[in-house]
Amino acid sequence: MTFHHIDFYRHLLNKLKVGIVIMDEDRRIHYVNEKGQRMTGWEVGEKVPYCTYCQSRTVLDGQERCLLATEESMDYFQAEMPVYQGKYMPFEMRLSSMHLQDGKKNDGVND
């Protein structure tokens, strides 16, 4: 993909009315569009914090706490997420899981 195409897609994602966060299986943010950044205050390179549901759910030893970082994840759910300045906001979350060429999984999370 050429640089021109990358700029086009970045511009397109930034014009959407929804926040888009792309994270890896460790919840590390690889991309956040402008709307997502304004809604959360999160930056590329940070870890997506646990939502209120995942903070309180019971997990087994070795089980991933974050539903968005597991293969068993729900397609859609609602929870409050910690955002900038320590506040919590309600979010509707949808998951689209992508397996990249190197075999690693990326999760695209949006509101």
VOPAGU-2260 file (C-alpha; in pm, 1 decimal, decimal comma):
REM VOPAGU-2260
SITE   aa  ch    i         X         Y         Z
SITE  MET   A    0       0,0       0,0       0,0
SITE  THR   A    1     143,6     336,8     -94,1
SITE  PHE   A    2     173,3     632,4     139,2
SITE  HIS   A    3    -106,7     805,5     -52,0
SITE  HIS   A    4    -341,2     512,7      23,6
SITE  ILE   A    5    -248,0     515,1     391,8
SITE  ASP   A    6    -331,9     885,6     413,5
SITE  PHE   A    7    -665,2     822,2     240,2
SITE  TYR   A    8    -766,7     547,3     485,2
SITE  ARG   A    9    -649,5     745,2     788,5
SITE  HIS   A   10    -856,2    1042,3     666,7
SITE  LEU   A   11   -1156,7     815,0     608,2
SITE  LEU   A   12   -1136,2     660,5     957,5
SITE  ASN   A   13   -1100,3    1003,6    1114,8
SITE  LYS   A   14   -1423,3    1121,9     945,9
SITE  LEU   A   15   -1631,5     840,9    1099,4
SITE  LYS   A   16   -1876,1     931,7    1375,6
SITE  VAL   A   17   -1761,3     634,6    1587,9
SITE  GLY   A   18   -1444,3     580,9    1785,8
SITE  ILE   A   19   -1214,1     312,3    1647,5
SITE  VAL   A   20    -941,7     150,0    1856,6
SITE  ILE   A   21    -716,5    -120,1    1714,6
SITE  MET   A   22    -536,9    -320,6    1980,6
SITE  ASP   A   23    -338,5    -642,9    1996,9
SITE  GLU   A   24    -400,6    -944,9    2219,1
SITE  ASP   A   25    -207,5    -771,4    2499,2
SITE  ARG   A   26    -453,9    -476,2    2477,9
SITE  ARG   A   27    -176,8    -248,4    2342,8
SITE  ILE   A   28    -322,4      25,2    2118,8
SITE  HIS   A   29    -184,4      31,7    1762,7
SITE  TYR   A   30    -432,3     282,4    1621,6
SITE  VAL   A   31    -703,7     512,4    1754,5
SITE  ASN   A   32    -898,3     746,0    1527,7
SITE  GLU   A   33    -964,5    1109,6    1621,1
SITE  LYS   A   34   -1315,4    1040,6    1758,4
SITE  GLY   A   35   -1185,5     752,4    1972,1
SITE  GLN   A   36    -902,1     965,8    2105,3
SITE  ARG   A   37   -1139,6    1251,6    2193,6
SITE  MET   A   38   -1382,0    1010,6    2365,5
SITE  THR   A   39   -1122,7     826,2    2572,6
SITE  GLY   A   40    -801,9    1026,5    2587,5
SITE  TRP   A   41    -615,5     704,9    2499,2
SITE  GLU   A   42    -297,6     717,4    2289,7
SITE  VAL   A   43    -117,8     473,9    2059,4
SITE  GLY   A   44     117,7     255,7    2263,0
SITE  GLU   A   45     -96,2     257,4    2577,6
SITE  LYS   A   46    -288,4     -45,0    2703,3
SITE  VAL   A   47    -667,2     -39,3    2681,9
SITE  PRO   A   48    -787,6     -40,3    3044,5
SITE  TYR   A   49   -1029,3    -303,4    3169,3
SITE  CYS   A   50   -1398,2    -211,6    3149,1
SITE  THR   A   51   -1613,8    -230,4    3462,0
SITE  TYR   A   52   -1746,9    -573,1    3361,8
SITE  CYS   A   53   -1401,2    -725,2    3310,8
SITE  GLN   A   54   -1268,8    -564,1    3629,4
SITE  SER   A   55   -1527,1    -750,7    3836,3
SITE  ARG   A   56   -1576,8   -1078,5    3648,8
SITE  THR   A   57   -1444,4   -1404,3    3789,1
SITE  VAL   A   58   -1161,7   -1558,2    3585,5
SITE  LEU   A   59    -977,6   -1888,5    3617,1
SITE  ASP   A   60    -599,3   -1910,3    3656,2
SITE  GLY   A   61    -439,9   -1826,5    3321,5
SITE  GLN   A   62    -766,9   -1699,5    3172,2
SITE  GLU   A   63    -763,0   -1356,8    3004,0
SITE  ARG   A   64    -962,5   -1101,3    3203,8
SITE  CYS   A   65   -1043,8    -879,3    2904,3
SITE  LEU   A   66   -1331,4   -1011,7    2690,9
SITE  LEU   A   67   -1207,9    -805,9    2396,6
SITE  ALA   A   68    -872,2    -986,4    2399,5
SITE  THR   A   69   -1012,1   -1341,7    2398,5
SITE  GLU   A   70   -1137,3   -1572,3    2126,8
SITE  GLU   A   71   -1455,3   -1630,0    2333,1
SITE  SER   A   72   -1548,3   -1264,4    2317,8
SITE  MET   A   73   -1902,7   -1150,4    2259,1
SITE  ASP   A   74   -1971,6    -966,8    1933,2
SITE  TYR   A   75   -2132,6    -679,9    2124,4
SITE  PHE   A   76   -2167,5    -565,3    2483,8
SITE  GLN   A   77   -2208,0    -254,0    2697,8
SITE  ALA   A   78   -1987,0    -149,9    2987,8
SITE  GLU   A   79   -1823,1     152,8    3136,1
SITE  MET   A   80   -1462,3     220,9    3037,8
SITE  PRO   A   81   -1206,3     426,3    3226,8
SITE  VAL   A   82   -1120,2     730,6    3017,3
SITE  TYR   A   83    -905,2    1039,9    3065,7
SITE  GLN   A   84    -885,8    1201,8    3409,2
SITE  GLY   A   85    -995,7     882,2    3585,9
SITE  LYS   A   86   -1358,8     915,1    3478,6
SITE  TYR   A   87   -1579,3     631,8    3353,4
SITE  MET   A   88   -1805,3     656,3    3048,3
SITE  PRO   A   89   -2061,3     407,3    2915,5
SITE  PHE   A   90   -1962,1     248,4    2584,4
SITE  GLU   A   91   -2119,3       8,3    2340,0
SITE  MET   A   92   -1840,2    -216,9    2214,7
SITE  ARG   A   93   -1820,9    -438,2    1911,2
SITE  LEU   A   94   -1535,1    -671,0    1830,4
SITE  SER   A   95   -1383,0    -752,1    1495,1
SITE  SER   A   96   -1094,2    -993,0    1530,9
SITE  MET   A   97    -824,0    -998,1    1263,3
SITE  HIS   A   98    -542,8   -1248,4    1227,5
SITE  LEU   A   99    -247,2   -1083,1    1060,2
SITE  GLN   A  100       3,5   -1246,5     826,6
SITE  ASP   A  101     244,5   -1311,8    1114,0
SITE  GLY   A  102     -28,7   -1514,3    1287,0
SITE  LYS   A  103     -83,0   -1259,8    1563,0
SITE  LYS   A  104    -434,0   -1146,4    1641,7
SITE  ASN   A  105    -541,5    -780,8    1641,1
SITE  ASP   A  106    -871,5    -663,5    1779,7
SITE  GLY   A  107   -1050,7    -364,7    1638,3
SITE  VAL   A  108   -1271,6    -221,9    1908,1
SITE  ASN   A  109   -1516,5      53,2    1839,7
SITE  ASP   A  110   -1801,0     223,2    2018,0
